[in-house]
Amino acid sequence: MFLWLLLPAQLVVAQQQVTLNDCQQWARAHHPLLEQQAIYKQMSELKLDNNRTNSLPQVGLNVQATYQSDVTEIGLSLPSVDIPEVAKDQYKLYLDVKQNIWDGGLTKANEILEKAKERTNQQSVEVELYKIREQVNSLFFTSFLIQQNLDLLEKKQETLDARKKQMDSAVKNGTLLQSELNQILAELVKIRQQQIELQSRRETVLSALAILTGKELSNLQNLVIETNDISLAGELNRPELSLFEKQTNMLAASSDLLQKKRNPKVFGFGQAGYGRPGLNMLNDEFDAFYLVGLGVNWTVFDWKNTRREREVIQLEQQLVSTQQQQFERQINIALDGEFRKIQQIQNLLESDRELIELQEQITKSAASKLENGTITASDYLQDLNAEMGARITFETHKVQLEAAKINYQNIQGTND
């Protein structure tokens, strides 16, 4: 009873309709590149944490023991006066502390640059993920088209099975030669061979689609195509355009960082320790010592290095701009070609419908003539195959039209 109760639910899952959008979302979620976005985010957070430590005091512990060949001496000899001498072996243990008071905006500029890099890396992943759409589209429509051909072959098989029953009776009654029936039987064998080939091809395509989407083959058996209307006036929304923009912003942040590096920087510093001698060089005893101070660091002249580096960045921005222009040009060419392909297929579909109507009439007439014995089974099969060929062409053009519409939207970047 448990298995019987479970069976309907399994049938529902097996017959669940799968759209192209479903496959694209599954392929994106299953793609290994998606993990890179989390990695880039984590890397950026670590770098930003390090950058924030610039406002914290820098503390260093130093220990040293030295022996020097000579020391400072007072070249005087006074009676009853003991002039101290500095030992040649000296020892120090001290802490160095440095605190940035104003770094010329360097920390903030580093933060802006790091965020710009992280956004650029994230968008680079989006560009790579977007390329998966084309591969998914190709596999999806190929599988759907094969299924349409299998459905047409099944209808042809049903037609020939019905014709075979009629001819069986005629052969038994002696009104039809066995050779005529053999023509139908041979065509049925060919249909079974075609079905085996198509089914094998479909399984191969679905297997590739299953790998991309991370789904089982059983979940991809019922593919459906949703009719799409394309907008010719839509603006380009490709992820590459956003990547170009983010690359430009990142270069601008790099240029600003270069300028900030030349700003004067104010810092406080201090040192505290214990050693021999201390700050009093004439005291040869171990003693504690400390000092504090305020410093300014300013690169007044760098031989125009910063200026040249900023000019290089400006040239890099120009390169990004030319790449964007070239990309938009290629996209517009592709859109024009795809639109003309859509128009061509729409015109072909109109003629396909006319051809199918004519072939249907020819096949019906041939079937009647076959029943009356005025034509052979070979003549009938020729007309039936012509009709099936017209139907296959019609179904192929229908799938190609929807594929072209999807491809147009994919090129345009408006199929989300």
N, C-alpha and C positions, 0 to 999 in steps of 0.2 A: 504493500500500500504506500509506503514511503517513497519508493521509486516511481510509482505511478503519479503521485502528487508532485514529485520533482520534475517529471517529464515536461509538462506544459511550460514551466518556467524556463527550462532549457531551450524549448522551441522558440519562445519569445526572444531570448537572447540571440539565438542563431539567426532569426529573421529580422533582427533590428536593423533599420535602415542606417546607412553610413553615407554622409555627405562629404564633398571635397573639403569643406571647411573643417569638418571633424578630423580628417586625415592631416590637414595642415597644422591644426592645433596639437594633435598628438605627436606629430613629427618634431615640432618645435620643443615640446615639453620633454621629449625623449632624447633630443640631440645632446651629445657630450659637450658641445660648445657652450651650452647654457650654464654649465658649472663655472665657466670662466668669468661670468659676470659676478658671481659671488666671490670668486678669488680676487678679481680686480678691486671689488669693494673692500674686502678685508685688507688687501695690500695698501689701499689708499688710507684707510683708517689708521693703520700702523704708522704710516709716514706722517700723517697729520698729528698723531700723538707725539711723535718725535719732534715735530716742528714746534709744538706748543711748549716743549721743555726749554726753548730759547729764552723764555721769560723767567725761568727758574735759575737760582744761583748755581754756578758750576764750582764744584768742590774737588780738589785734588790733594792727595796725601803724598808727601815726598820724604824720603829718608836717604841720607847720604853720609858717607864717611870718607874723608880725603886725607892725603898726606902730601904736603907741598915742600918743594926744595928750599923755599925761602919765605920769610914773613916780614912784615913791616917792623922796623926797629927805629928807636929814637937814638940818634948818634950823639948823645950827651952822657957825661959821667959826672954826677954831682955828689959831693960828700954827704953822707947821712941820708941820702935819698935812694930809695929802692924803686927803680923804674921797671914796671912789669914788662914781661916779654910774652909774646903770643906764641902758643904752641904750634908746631908744624902739623900735628895731627888734629883734625877738626871734625866735629860731628854735628849733624842737624836732623831734627824731626819736626816737620812743619806742615801746616795746611795752607793751600792756596785757595782763595775764594774770589770769584769774579761774578758780578751781577750786571746784566744789561739794563741800562736805564732807558735808553732810546736807541733802537737799532736802525733808524732811518726808514722804517716801514718794511724791512726785509722779511720779518716773520709773516706779516700779513700778505706780502707779495708771494711768498713761498706757498702759503695756504691756498691762495687764489689759483696759482699755477697747478698745484697738486689736484685740486678739484677739477680744473679744466682737463688735466690728463686723464683723470678717472672717468669723466664724462666721454672723452674721446675713445678710450678703451672700451667702454660699455657700448658705444655706438658702433665701433668696429665689429663687435660680436653680433650686433643686430644686423649689420650688413651681411655677414656670413650666414646668419640664420635665415635671412630673407632668400638666399639662393636656394634653400631647400625647397621652397615653394615650387619652383620650376620642375624639379625632379619628382616631387609628389604629384604634381599635375599630370606629368607625362605618364606615370605608372597608373594613376587613377583612370584617366580617359582610355588608355590602352586596354586595361582590364574591362572597363565598361563596354568598349566596342567589341571585344571578343565575346562578352556575354550576349550582346545583341546578335551577333552572328550565330552563336549557339542557339538562341531562341528561334531565329529564322530557319536554321537547319532542322530544328525540332518540328516546326510547322510543315516544312517540306517533307519530312519523314512521315508525319501524320497523313499528308495528302497522298503520298505514294503508298502507304499502308492501306488506305481506303481504296486506291486504284488497284492494288494487288488483290484485294478480296474480290473485286468485281472480275478481274481477269482470271482468277482461280476458277471461278464458275464457268467462264467462257471456255477455258482450256478443257475442263472436265466434260463440257457439253460438245466439245469438238469444233467449236466455232472460232477458236483462236489457237494459233500455234504456240507451242511451249517456248520457242525462241523469243516470241514477243514478251512473254512473262519474264523470261530470263533477263531481258533488258531492264525491267523494273527492279528485279532482284539485285542485279549488278549495281544499279544506282543506289539502292538501299545500303549495300556494302560500302560504297564510296562515302555515303553520308556518315556511316559509323566511323570510318577512318578519319574523316574530316573532324568529327566530334572529338575523337581521341586526341588529334593534333591540337585542336583549339583549346581543349580542356587542359592539356599539358602546358600550353603557352600561358593560359590564364593562371594556372597554379604558380608558374615561374614568376609572373609579374606580381601576383598577390603576395608571394613569398618575399620579394624585394620590398613591397609596400609594407608588409608586416615588420620587416627589419627596421625600416625607417620610422614607423609609428610606434613600435614596441607592443603591438597587438598580436593576438593569435589569429591564424588564418580563418578560424571559424567566425571571428568577429567582423571579417571583411568580405563576407560572401554576398551581402545585399547592398551593393553600391547604387546610389541614386544621384541623378544630376538635377540640380535646381536651375531653372531658367533664369538667366541674368540679363539685365538691361544695362548697357554701358553708357557712360556720360562722356561725350566728346569734349565738353567744355571744362571738365575737371582739371584741376591743377596737379602738377607733379608732386607726389608725396613719397618719393623714394627715400629709404634710410640713408642712401649715399649722400643726398643733399644735406641732411642733418649732420652727417659726418664731416663734410667739407666745412660747414659752419663751425662745428666744434674744433676742428683743426685750426681754423683761423683764429678762434678765440684763445686757443692754447698758445699759439705763436705770439699773440698780442700780450698774453700774460707773461710769456718768457721775456719779451722786450721790456716790459715794465719792471720785471725782476732785475734785469741788467742795470737799469737806471737806479734802482733802489740800492744796489750794491755799492754805488759810488757816493751815496749820501753819508755825511758824517755820523759816527756812532759814539754815543756817550755810555760809559760803563764805570762802575765802582769796583774796587778790588781791595783785597786785604790779605794779610799773611800773619799767621800765629804759629809759634813753635817753641822748641826747646833744644838747646844745643850749646856747643862750645866752639868759638865764642858766640855770644849773642850779638846784638846790634852794637854793643860797646866792644870794639875790637881790642881795647887795652885790658879788658877783663878776661882773664884766662880761666875763669870758672864756668861751669855749666849754668845757664841762665835761661829764663823764659823771655820771649820777645814777641812783639806784634807790630804791624804797621797797617794803615788804611790809606786809601787814596782815591782820586777821581781821575779818569782818563778819557781822552778823545782820540778816536781813530778816523782818519779821513784821507781817502785816496784823492789827492788834489789833481794829479796828472797821471794818466795811464797810457800815454802815447797814442791816444785815440783808439785804444782797443775796444772799449765799450761802444763807441760810435760805429766802428766797422762791424762788430757783432750784431748790432741792431739793424744795420743795413742788410746783413745776411738774412736776418729774420724777415725783413720786408720783402726780400727776393723770394723767400720761401712762401710767404703769403701770396705773392704773385703766381707762383707755381700752383698753389692750391686753387687759385681763381681760374687759371687756364685749364686745370683738370676738371673743374666743375663745368666750365663752358663746353669742353669737349664731351663730357658725360651727358649734359643736357641735349647737345646736338645729336648724339647717337640715340638717345632715348626718343627724341622727336622723329628721327628717321624710322626707328623700330615701330613707333606708334602709327605712323603713316602707312607703313607696309602691312601692319596687322589689320588696320581699318579697311584697307583695300581687299585684304583676304576675306574679311567678314562680308563685305559687299559681294564678292565673287561667290562665296558659298551660298549666300542667300539667293542669288540668281540661279545657281545650280539646283537648289532645292525646289524651286518652282518648276524647272524642267524635269526634275526627278519625279515629281507628282504626276505630271502629264505622261511621262514614260511608263510609270507603274500602271496607270489606268489603261493605257494601250496594251501593255503586256498582259494584263489580267484578261482583257477581252480576247487576245490571241490565244492565251492558254485555255480559256473556257471553250473556245471554238475548237482547239486541238483536242481537248478532252472529249468533246462530242464526236469529233471525227474518229477518234480512237475507238470509241464505243461502237460506232457504225462500221468500223473496219476499213475506212477510207484512207487512213494514214497508219504508219507503223509506230511502235512504241518509241523507237529512236527519234522520230519526228516530234512526238509529244514531249519527250524528255528535253529535246533541244529548246522547245518553246517554254517549258516549265523552268529550265535553267536560266533562260533569258529573263524571265519574270523575277526569279530569285536574285539574279545578279542585279537587276534594277532596284529591288528592295534593299539588298545589302549596300548598294551605292547610296541609296537614300538615307539609310540609318547611319552609314559612315559620315555622310555630309552633316547630318544632324549633330552627331557627336563632335565633329570637327568644328562646327559653328560655335557650340558652347565652349569648346576648348579654346577657340580663337578669342571669344569674349573674355574668358578668364585670363588668357595670356595678355590681352590688351590691358585689363585692369592690373595685372601683375606688373607689366611694364610701367604703367602709369603710377602704380603704388596706391591704388584706391580700392583694393579688394579686401580690406580689413573689415 
